[in-house]
Amino acid sequence: MNPDNSECEVVWRDMTVEPAYGQPEQNAIVNRTNGKIMPYTMVALIGPSGAGKTTMLNAITGKSREGLKVSGELLLNGNFTDPRVWEHAVGFVGEHLYEYETQTVKETLRFATMMMRGGTCDEIDTGVCELAQTLGLIKTLNTRIGLISTGEKARLSLGIALIKKPSILIIDEIMNDLDQSTAIHILEILHGIKQQGKGIMIAFQKIPYGALDFFDSIMMICQGEIVFSGGVCECLRFFASQRYHLEESQSVSEFLTNVLTVNVSGEVSEQRRIDAMKRCWKQVEPPVVSSIISQIDFPVVFDRTLQKFTMIFRRNILDFFRKTEFLKIVCVQKITTLVMLVFVYFRLDYTQKGVRDRFGILSFIVINCFEKTVTVSIMVFETHRKVIKREICTGMYGTTVSYFAMLVSSFVTSGLSNLAYTIVVYWMVGLNPRFDRFVFFLVILMAALVFSISFAMLVALNTKTHVQAQILGSTIITSFVIFGGTFVNQDTIPGFIRWAIWLSPIYYAFEAMLQNQFKGMLFECDFSERDCICDGEEALQFYGFKRIGTGLSTGIVLLSTTLCVFLGVVSMRTVIKPRIGEKDFENRSETTGRI
């Protein structure tokens, strides 16, 4: 059976989510929950804030956070399933829409369609228009995501999940910030989707008035445990048996919310009440069994790595050039720095002062290349991190293609602008006029730029927040600068820490650049002056940059770049990926059948 347009049923039994390295006394976040989502049904998952709704849904869809351990059985049509089939059969809509704010609604839907389904341009455009019509997004197709309303973002998020035509759709609290009419409109859309044979579960903190009419059953969760699962009438009877009665002035939605609300002022008595509710449900909870038993096969998908790389790359480039305010600031910064450098270093001469000035301008170029590129690259990656994670977890593309698309696009946007600006500085200040020296200067600079971008991505991937990434990145770059030889002669560094010079890529880039520029140069020298430098060889010897050759220094920078790229790809595969992997599914089906 192909997962596209097929009837599917998800069943989970004894699902528990707990800290992977927690203490024995720590409680599970989700504790031994059971449930199922059937075709042609809509299930409302209701629970107060912190009840475990999102954690349980993330466990079902394979998106559990790091540091959490998931156990229990998870079945698709009665079988333990390959994760690739799971990706196609089960769709997930998160509480927040993480997308490129500069993209239009049409571009976003078109990108998702091309990534997940492919097809000709006409087929894709037709499908996008039909989906937009269904979701009521026709009028906003050409509006950028940053300018659409919260309700429109919720519908767009739903549309992205529907593109791959999942048989099961799991939705996490997308209606929290919506008004009642918008929430009901979305439920009407989902009701129509349900009629096509889909199974749908939607999480609510507080279910909107009038929304219960759309649902076939409800599941109530409190403190990580299910306290009821079934129809609305059964729910009212169950709670009436525990002396919770629906008052005439109350709506059913309000009644259910009040039952689950924990009053913190009476913590002990409230905990007893919740514990009693859990015990009562465990006594009457029916067994959860699969009613559909069939094998679902993974659909044939052709390798479109190059096409996906091109699409991600193009999107990144468009996003960069659409951020006009940011571009204006960057242009002002570049022009201001350029003007100041030209005023200070204009037309370098070949006097003893010219020796020092050449050393100064080259050290500025190297340090600026590393520091500015790392800062901007971390910022760009962190801006897109959540989008990338969401798209990888939904199976749009792989981690490797995403990494290289980000690396190349960052080089085009940040690297080439830095390169162009440095070329202007090179000729206006009058560095080495030989063309071969200029070309090799560009090679060294490009190697430093690619290293800086790959290093920035590596740092960003291995830190949790933008602030952490910037602090760690700047700290490491500062240490590279200190041991890079631009501010102090290496021979004056204490012996016990002098070895750190050989770990600094700035040292190798600076040495290669100095040797490339100074070798073969002659300087005016008054031999009556002390420490007069006659030629480039003496200058390199004087400043301590004649330890290794130009080619070897450049090769070490390239080797460092290769290492950063390799570690970046590995980090991308381990940090940004679904938590349920292929190995986990094999272990479940071949051994104990547990998650």
SULBELVEN-V587519 format. One record per helix or strand. SS is the DSSP state (~ for helix, > for strand). FROM is the first residue (numbers start at 0). TO is the last residue. If there is no record, write none. Layout:
<<SS:FROM:TO> <SS:FROM:TO>>
//
This chain:
<<>:1:1> <>:9:18> <>:29:36> <>:40:45> <~:52:60> <>:67:75> <>:78:78> <~:82:88> <>:89:92> <>:103:103> <~:104:115> <~:120:134> <~:137:139> <>:143:143> <~:144:146> <~:149:161> <>:167:171> <~:179:193> <>:198:203> <~:211:213> <>:216:221> <>:224:229> <~:231:239> <~:251:259> <~:263:283> <>:296:296> <~:304:321> <~:323:344> <~:351:392> <~:398:428> <~:434:460> <~:465:481> <~:489:491> <~:494:502> <~:504:517> <>:521:521> <>:534:534> <~:535:542> <~:549:574> <~:581:589>>
//
